[in-house]
Amino acid sequence: MQGQKEIEMETGIEIENENDIDIDDDDKNMVIIGQRLGNLNYYTASKGTYIRDSYIYASVIGQQRIIQVLNGKPLIEVQKEGDYIAVPQINDVVIVQIIRINPRVATAKILSVQDKALKESANAVIRLQDVRPPGTQVEMSKSFRPGDIVRAEILSLGDARSYYLTTSKNELGVICAKSVVGATMIPISWCEMQCPKTKAIEQRKVAKLN
């Protein structure tokens, strides 16, 4: 059973009495960043999650936990895990975090492969020509920013240091990004995300989620 401070939710709601909760061990399962966990009509978002379009998504890789709360909706939280290993292969879908960008390439670390978490991150790059379909005008600074969480596909095994990735398909691209004030942004088009606090709009190569 967790203590009061450990189960404080990112949404600002806090459990006042730890005796009012019950963790259902049958509802634990491995999830990855960007994976849909539930609807806000039935659950409340807790730590390790973010909200988009009335749905709750995982913001970290780990174990999903459903916490039953007396007189309230169950909480969904994700506890970080790091004991799963997957070796990336060509055409695998991966979740990566952007580390840095320049006008020609975005450097990233791979966090998970085909819904399996990596014990240790692997390096990857997204070249300018692989961001969008051929013939599309692309600027790297308007596609990704350091810290972005991106769904991508293994294009080739690259060299000994990095995998080559592509985000040219509609379902590939940024799935989670923070604004300059640290808020999780909301996608408003295929190329724009908006800060819910300041209403400022930033450009990204946004993934189309089902």
Salt bridges, closest charged atoms under 4 A:
GLU6 OE2 - LYS47 NZ 3.93
GLU14 OE2 - LYS5 NZ 3.65
ASP25 OD1 - LYS28 NZ 3.32
GLU77 OE2 - ARG65 NE 2.75
ASP130 OD2 - ARG127 NE 2.87
GLU139 OE2 - LYS142 NZ 3.60
ASP148 OD2 - ARG204 NE 2.68
GLU153 OE1 - LYS169 NZ 2.92
ASP159 OD2 - ARG161 NH2 3.81
GLU202 OE1 - ARG145 NH1 3.81
GLU202 OE1 - ARG204 NH1 3.04
